[in-house]
Amino acid sequence: FGSSRCQSSAEAMQRPSLAFALSRSQTQHIEVAADGSPCPALSCATAPNTPHSRATATPHSRVVTPTLTPVGHSPANGRVHLQAATRPDGISVIAPGGGTGINGAVYAELGRDARFRVDVIGQSRAPYDCYPETWAHGGPAPNLVSFAQDVLNQGVLERTDCLVCGSRGGQVVLPHFWQMRGRDVPPAVVLNGGVAMNLPTRVNWPDSAVTFLMIGGQDNFRGQLSCEEYVMDTKSRVPPGNGTTAILYVEEMQHMPQSQLLSAVLPHLIRAVLLWKADRID
């Protein structure tokens, strides 16, 4: 970084095929426009039988609340990105921590994009929206681990091309997916970079995982680290054998990404990991 104040930057590990994903030895600076104004109140629809849901329903999105009823799994190799020409890519947004309330309009806009089919998985503030026992102030099931397992049991990943998760979804839900399914977990966009923190439990991060971490300079997850230290600490959490992880640092981003910022970058982050996954040769 060339100045005391970090600019918005993107770092990536390996494969310079992405517009903003560079090799390990390079760092590119990308200016991202974002105003810091408070997000306006959003009108939100409540899904049937989910009284606490604030996800906004659209023709291309629906709220999926996990239950204990298992659903049959389709073959993991059924996700072929070349099918995008004939069908939209399935985007599963993990509601706990994903900002589906305050940024509901952003996800609704994403659902209106003909390239995507958006499903909101679960709901914030549900009984399972709490940390597990291994965390300070965590508790027994129902918690985010049991929620993540219910999502797996319903076969959600088998109909998902890209995951979007934020905050505790990145800290707990995505790591559980990786622990149980490993390389079969779809690419993920991780708002706040929660999966790449000093967590109380070890993250079984697959070398083959395709992940885009979006972190912010105004996020409380940054702690007391400088912007340079924050990016380097995040990068250090990625396994040395993984060459398909990118980091986007936005100095102005708060813990809950501002709506204008998220709307501007989220479709590009999703397309990036989908193309990266399709281009990958394992």
C-alpha positions as CSV (number, residue, x, y, z in Angstrom):
1,F,0.0,0.0,0.0
2,G,1.4,3.3,-1.0
3,S,-0.3,5.6,1.5
4,S,-1.2,5.7,5.2
5,R,-4.9,5.5,4.2
6,C,-5.8,2.3,2.5
7,Q,-7.7,2.6,-0.7
8,S,-10.3,-0.1,-1.7
9,S,-8.2,-3.0,-2.9
10,A,-8.6,-6.5,-4.2
11,E,-6.2,-9.3,-3.6
12,A,-6.4,-12.7,-5.1
13,M,-4.3,-15.8,-4.9
14,Q,-3.3,-17.4,-8.3
15,R,-5.1,-17.4,-11.7
16,P,-5.1,-13.9,-13.1
17,S,-8.2,-14.7,-15.2
18,L,-10.5,-12.5,-13.0
19,A,-10.7,-8.8,-13.7
20,F,-9.7,-8.0,-10.2
21,A,-8.0,-11.3,-9.0
22,L,-4.3,-11.1,-9.4
23,S,-1.4,-13.4,-8.7
24,R,0.0,-13.7,-5.1
25,S,2.8,-11.4,-5.9
26,Q,0.6,-8.5,-7.0
27,T,-1.8,-6.1,-5.4
28,Q,-4.3,-4.1,-7.5
29,H,-6.1,-1.0,-6.1
30,I,-9.7,-0.6,-7.1
31,E,-11.7,2.5,-6.2
32,V,-15.2,1.6,-5.1
33,A,-17.9,4.3,-4.8
34,A,-19.9,4.0,-1.6
35,D,-21.7,6.6,0.4
36,G,-21.7,6.2,4.1
37,S,-25.3,7.4,4.4
38,P,-27.7,5.3,6.5
39,C,-29.7,2.8,4.6
40,P,-33.3,3.8,4.1
41,A,-36.0,1.6,5.6
42,L,-37.1,-1.1,3.3
43,S,-40.5,-2.6,2.8
44,C,-40.2,-6.3,3.4
45,A,-42.6,-9.2,2.8
46,T,-42.9,-12.0,5.3
47,A,-43.0,-15.6,4.0
48,P,-45.7,-17.9,5.3
49,N,-44.9,-19.6,8.6
50,T,-41.8,-17.5,9.1
51,P,-43.0,-14.6,11.2
52,H,-39.5,-13.2,11.8
53,S,-38.5,-13.2,8.1
54,R,-37.6,-9.9,6.6
55,A,-36.5,-11.2,3.2
56,T,-38.1,-9.4,0.3
57,A,-39.9,-11.7,-2.0
58,T,-39.4,-11.3,-5.7
59,P,-40.4,-13.4,-8.8
60,H,-36.9,-15.0,-8.7
61,S,-36.4,-15.3,-5.0
62,R,-38.1,-17.2,-2.2
63,V,-37.4,-17.8,1.5
64,V,-36.4,-21.4,2.3
65,T,-36.7,-22.3,6.0
66,P,-34.9,-25.6,6.8
67,T,-36.8,-28.3,8.5
68,L,-35.6,-31.7,9.8
69,T,-37.2,-33.4,6.8
70,P,-34.3,-34.8,4.6
71,V,-34.5,-34.2,0.8
72,G,-32.9,-36.4,-1.8
73,H,-29.6,-35.2,-3.2
74,S,-28.9,-34.7,-6.9
75,P,-25.4,-35.6,-8.1
76,A,-22.8,-33.0,-7.0
77,N,-21.4,-32.9,-10.5
78,G,-24.7,-31.6,-11.9
79,R,-23.5,-28.1,-11.4
80,V,-22.1,-27.3,-14.8
81,H,-21.6,-23.6,-15.4
82,L,-22.0,-23.9,-19.2
83,Q,-25.7,-24.5,-18.5
84,A,-25.9,-20.8,-17.7
85,A,-26.9,-20.1,-21.3
86,T,-30.2,-22.0,-20.7
87,R,-30.9,-21.5,-17.1
88,P,-30.1,-18.9,-14.4
89,D,-27.4,-19.6,-11.8
90,G,-28.8,-20.6,-8.5
91,I,-27.7,-18.2,-5.7
92,S,-28.4,-19.2,-2.1
93,V,-28.2,-16.4,0.4
94,I,-27.7,-17.6,4.0
95,A,-30.1,-15.3,5.9
96,P,-28.5,-15.3,9.4
97,G,-25.8,-12.6,9.1
98,G,-26.5,-12.0,5.4
99,G,-28.3,-8.7,5.8
100,T,-31.5,-9.9,4.1
101,G,-33.5,-7.4,6.1
102,I,-31.7,-4.1,5.7
103,N,-30.3,-5.0,2.3
104,G,-33.4,-6.9,1.2
105,A,-33.8,-4.5,-1.7
106,V,-30.4,-5.4,-3.0
107,Y,-31.2,-9.1,-3.0
108,A,-34.5,-8.4,-4.6
109,E,-32.7,-6.5,-7.4
110,L,-30.3,-9.4,-7.8
111,G,-33.3,-11.7,-8.1
112,R,-34.6,-9.6,-11.0
113,D,-31.4,-10.2,-12.9
114,A,-32.2,-12.8,-15.6
115,R,-28.8,-14.4,-14.9
116,F,-29.6,-15.4,-11.4
117,R,-32.2,-17.3,-9.4
118,V,-32.0,-16.1,-5.8
119,D,-33.1,-18.2,-2.8
120,V,-32.9,-16.8,0.8
121,I,-32.1,-19.7,3.1
122,G,-33.5,-19.5,6.6
123,Q,-34.2,-16.3,8.5
124,S,-32.4,-13.9,10.9
125,R,-33.4,-13.9,14.6
126,A,-34.9,-17.4,14.3
127,P,-34.3,-19.7,17.3
128,Y,-31.3,-21.2,15.5
129,D,-29.7,-17.9,14.9
130,C,-27.2,-18.1,17.7
131,Y,-23.6,-19.3,18.0
132,P,-22.9,-23.0,19.0
133,E,-21.5,-24.1,22.3
134,T,-17.9,-23.9,21.2
135,W,-18.3,-20.1,21.1
136,A,-18.3,-17.7,24.0
137,H,-22.0,-17.1,25.0
138,G,-23.0,-19.9,22.5
139,G,-25.5,-22.5,23.3
140,P,-26.8,-26.0,22.4
141,A,-29.0,-26.7,19.3
142,P,-30.9,-25.2,17.8
143,N,-28.0,-23.0,16.7
144,L,-26.2,-22.1,13.6
145,V,-24.5,-25.5,13.3
146,S,-27.8,-27.3,13.5
147,F,-29.2,-24.9,11.0
148,A,-26.3,-25.5,8.6
149,Q,-26.9,-29.3,9.0
150,D,-30.6,-28.9,8.2
151,V,-29.7,-27.0,5.1
152,L,-27.4,-29.8,4.0
153,N,-30.1,-32.4,4.8
154,Q,-32.5,-30.7,2.5
155,G,-30.1,-30.8,-0.5
156,V,-29.8,-27.0,-0.8
157,L,-26.2,-27.2,-2.0
158,E,-27.2,-29.5,-4.8
159,R,-29.3,-26.8,-6.3
160,T,-26.9,-24.0,-5.6
161,D,-24.2,-22.6,-7.9
162,C,-23.0,-19.9,-5.6
163,L,-23.4,-19.2,-1.9
164,V,-23.6,-15.7,-0.4
165,C,-23.1,-15.4,3.4
166,G,-22.1,-12.7,5.8
167,S,-21.0,-12.2,9.4
168,R,-21.9,-15.3,11.4
169,G,-23.0,-17.1,8.3
170,G,-19.3,-17.0,7.2
171,Q,-18.1,-17.8,10.7
172,V,-20.2,-20.8,11.4
173,V,-22.4,-21.9,8.5
174,L,-19.9,-22.0,5.6
175,P,-17.2,-23.8,7.8
176,H,-19.8,-26.5,8.6
177,F,-20.6,-26.9,4.9
178,W,-16.8,-27.4,4.2
179,Q,-16.4,-29.8,7.1
180,M,-19.2,-32.0,5.9
181,R,-19.0,-31.7,2.1
182,G,-15.4,-30.4,1.4
183,R,-14.7,-29.8,-2.3
184,D,-18.4,-30.3,-3.2
185,V,-19.4,-27.0,-1.6
186,P,-20.3,-24.4,-4.3
187,P,-18.2,-21.2,-4.7
188,A,-19.0,-18.6,-2.0
189,V,-19.0,-14.8,-1.7
190,V,-18.3,-14.1,2.0
191,L,-19.3,-10.6,3.2
192,N,-17.2,-9.5,6.2
193,G,-14.8,-12.4,5.6
194,G,-15.9,-14.2,8.7
195,V,-14.5,-17.5,7.6
196,A,-11.0,-16.0,7.6
197,M,-10.8,-14.9,11.2
198,N,-9.3,-16.3,14.5
199,L,-12.3,-18.5,15.2
200,P,-12.7,-20.8,18.2
201,T,-12.9,-23.9,16.0
202,R,-10.6,-24.9,13.2
203,V,-11.9,-24.3,9.7
204,N,-11.4,-27.2,7.3
205,W,-10.9,-24.9,4.3
206,P,-10.6,-27.1,1.2
207,D,-7.6,-26.3,-1.1
208,S,-10.1,-26.5,-4.0
209,A,-12.6,-24.0,-2.5
210,V,-13.4,-20.9,-4.7
211,T,-14.1,-18.0,-2.4
212,F,-14.4,-14.2,-2.6
213,L,-14.0,-12.4,0.7
214,M,-15.3,-8.8,0.9
215,I,-14.0,-7.0,4.0
216,G,-14.5,-3.4,5.2
217,G,-12.4,-0.8,6.9
218,Q,-15.3,0.3,9.1
219,D,-16.2,-3.3,10.1
220,N,-15.9,-4.2,13.7
221,F,-14.4,-7.5,12.5
222,R,-11.3,-5.4,11.7
223,G,-10.6,-4.8,15.4
224,Q,-7.6,-2.6,16.1
225,L,-5.7,-3.7,13.0
226,S,-4.5,-1.2,10.4
227,C,-5.9,-1.8,6.9
228,E,-2.6,-3.4,5.8
229,E,-2.6,-5.7,8.8
230,Y,-6.3,-6.5,8.4
231,V,-5.8,-7.6,4.8
232,M,-2.6,-9.6,5.6
233,D,-4.3,-11.3,8.6
234,T,-7.3,-12.3,6.4
235,K,-4.9,-13.6,3.8
236,S,-3.0,-15.6,6.4
237,R,-6.1,-17.6,7.3
238,V,-6.3,-19.1,3.8
239,P,-4.6,-22.4,3.5
240,P,-1.3,-22.3,1.6
241,G,-2.5,-24.9,-0.9
242,N,-5.6,-22.9,-1.9
243,G,-5.0,-20.7,-4.9
244,T,-8.6,-19.7,-5.6
245,T,-9.4,-17.2,-2.9
246,A,-9.8,-13.4,-3.6
247,I,-10.0,-10.6,-1.1
248,L,-11.7,-7.2,-1.8
249,Y,-11.0,-4.6,0.9
250,V,-13.3,-1.5,0.9
251,E,-12.2,1.2,3.3
252,E,-15.7,2.7,3.6
253,M,-17.5,-0.5,4.1
254,Q,-19.3,-1.0,7.4
255,H,-20.2,-4.3,9.0
256,M,-23.5,-4.2,7.2
257,P,-22.4,-3.2,3.7
258,Q,-24.1,0.0,2.5
259,S,-26.9,-0.8,0.0
260,Q,-25.4,1.2,-2.8
261,L,-22.0,-0.5,-2.4
262,L,-23.4,-4.0,-2.2
263,S,-25.7,-3.4,-5.2
264,A,-22.7,-2.2,-7.2
265,V,-20.3,-5.1,-6.5
266,L,-22.3,-8.2,-5.5
267,P,-23.3,-9.3,-9.1
268,H,-19.6,-9.0,-10.2
269,L,-18.3,-11.0,-7.2
270,I,-20.8,-13.7,-7.9
271,R,-20.0,-13.8,-11.6
272,A,-16.3,-13.8,-10.7
273,V,-16.4,-17.0,-8.6
274,L,-18.7,-18.7,-11.0
275,L,-16.3,-18.1,-13.9
276,W,-13.3,-19.0,-11.7
277,K,-15.0,-22.3,-10.7
278,A,-15.8,-23.1,-14.3
279,D,-12.2,-22.3,-15.4
280,R,-10.7,-24.4,-12.6
281,I,-8.9,-27.7,-13.5
282,D,-8.6,-29.9,-10.4
